[in-house]
Amino acid sequence: MAIKKVIEEKLYQTEKSNQLFPKIDFADTFSTINHCNTIEEITNLIFMTTPKWVAWLFGIRNKVVKLFGINESKPDDYKEDFKVGGYIGFFKIFYLTDDEIILGADESHLNFRAVVKNDHLQQYNVKVTTLVEFNSRKGKIYMRIVKPFHRLVVKRMVRNAYAVL
């Protein structure tokens, strides 16, 4: 049987990710294999190597969120540093160790976190978990709109980190 590059798993939470939100309104976990790269390299492969069709979808998303009065511009403290407080793409780094990074954004409509964890298992060691907490009705509506695309986009982004020796 061929090994899949990415699988969807039951929700995977770390000790740190369990403490992020008092309630989670949406969550999922996708996993891949990568024993070659550091957590920084894996995170950059996932979030900074975007296929054209994903970039196109993000372009549409940015136009749609303007209609809802949701800000899609970079924050004033934006700086691409791989440390807590720095950014990877649109997402701020909230937590960082040698095998886990938590990044995301706090918006008026929702709070979002992506947890990238290397649990060092032999198979599917890289876990990418999305956690969302709604702050308003806009957050529920927004998630309802993007949810059909979310799985496709995240699965494709996680695939960018697949690497076998």
C-alpha angles and dihedrals in degrees: 000000000000119000114243116230092223132019132184112233137186112279110297115203130178126209089261097044090052088065098051105090134016088224132018116212097179133015141161140163130215123185137198139170123261124147093155105070140056121246089259092053092045092050092049091049090053101042105026103044104070123176115231094251091053091049088050091052091049088051090055090045091054091053093047095049090056088063088058092048091249116148115237099174125107115272122249092252093053113145127151099230122139094229137085107297093026125105139239106199107310095342130093119222110239101170135014137182132152091273106024138050129180117198135163147110139271110218134171091254100040147348116235132193131181114198116199111191133176104203091178095233115151094242126040093356096161112077121188113192125186117205123185131185118189117226097183146357087275088064092055092047093046092050092047089056097046099036096086089055097037097078093048094047097044093044090052093046092050089050088064088070096053110122132155127189 
